Amino acid sequence: VDGRLPKEASLQGFPALSNNRGLFAATQFNSPAGGRTRFQLSGPVRGAWLNGALVKVGTEFSVEAKPGANTLVVQLDDARLGDIRLASPDASFVSR
């Protein structure tokens, strides 16, 4: 898992972007001990939620993760759809 969501994948999955309630992407990550977890984010994102709670994101941001599995959901900016990349030095992403 390299944390990328190419613009082309979003366009193929949702060709009628203007006819929806928003476009969301989710990822799961493991935090060994929980606590402050740092991320780097690139791409147009409108909002984010960690385990259901709204979090403030930017190009670099931190969240308070619980120990073990966590879910981060981002709302993509469908008006400025582009490639998205999320990385973290503190967590390992789950691949399926």
C-alpha positions in Angstrom: 0.0 0.0 0.0 1.6 3.2 -1.1 -1.2 5.6 -0.1 -2.1 6.8 -3.5 -5.5 7.3 -5.1 -5.0 8.4 -8.7 -7.5 10.9 -10.2 -8.2 8.4 -13.0 -9.5 5.8 -10.5 -11.9 8.3 -9.0 -13.2 9.3 -12.5 -13.7 5.7 -13.6 -15.6 4.8 -10.4 -17.8 7.9 -10.4 -18.4 9.3 -13.9 -21.4 11.4 -12.8 -19.6 13.4 -10.1 -22.1 16.3 -10.1 -24.9 13.9 -9.3 -23.9 12.7 -5.8 -23.5 13.8 -2.1 -19.8 13.8 -2.3 -16.9 11.5 -3.0 -15.3 9.8 -0.1 -12.2 7.5 0.3 -11.3 5.5 3.4 -8.2 3.8 4.6 -7.4 1.8 7.7 -4.2 2.0 9.6 -2.7 0.4 12.7 -1.3 2.5 15.5 0.9 0.3 17.8 0.4 2.3 21.0 -2.2 4.9 20.0 -1.8 8.6 20.7 -0.5 11.3 18.5 -0.1 10.1 14.9 1.4 12.3 12.2 0.3 12.3 8.5 1.3 14.0 5.3 -1.5 14.6 2.8 -1.4 15.9 -0.8 -4.3 16.5 -3.1 -7.7 18.3 -2.9 -9.5 17.2 0.2 -12.6 18.9 1.7 -12.8 17.2 5.1 -11.7 14.2 7.1 -13.0 11.9 9.9 -11.0 9.6 12.2 -13.1 6.8 13.6 -16.2 8.9 12.9 -14.9 12.1 14.5 -14.2 15.2 12.4 -10.5 16.1 12.3 -8.8 19.1 10.8 -6.4 18.2 8.0 -3.7 20.0 6.0 -0.6 19.1 4.1 0.8 17.9 7.5 -1.5 17.1 10.4 -1.7 15.0 13.6 -4.6 13.0 15.1 -5.1 11.2 18.3 -5.4 7.5 17.2 -6.6 4.7 19.4 -4.3 1.7 19.9 -4.7 -0.9 17.1 -6.9 -0.4 14.0 -8.2 3.0 13.0 -10.2 4.3 10.0 -9.6 7.6 8.3 -12.2 8.9 5.8 -11.5 11.8 3.6 -14.0 13.8 1.5 -12.5 14.5 -1.9 -13.1 17.9 -3.5 -15.0 16.7 -6.6 -14.8 20.2 -8.1 -11.0 20.0 -8.1 -10.5 16.2 -8.4 -6.9 15.2 -8.5 -4.4 12.6 -7.2 -4.5 12.0 -3.4 -1.6 10.7 -1.3 -1.6 10.0 2.4 1.6 8.9 4.3 2.5 8.5 7.9 5.8 7.8 9.7 3.9 6.7 12.8 1.3 4.2 11.5 1.2 1.2 9.1 -1.6 1.1 6.6 -3.7 -2.1 6.2 -3.9 -3.6 2.7 -6.7 -5.9 1.6 
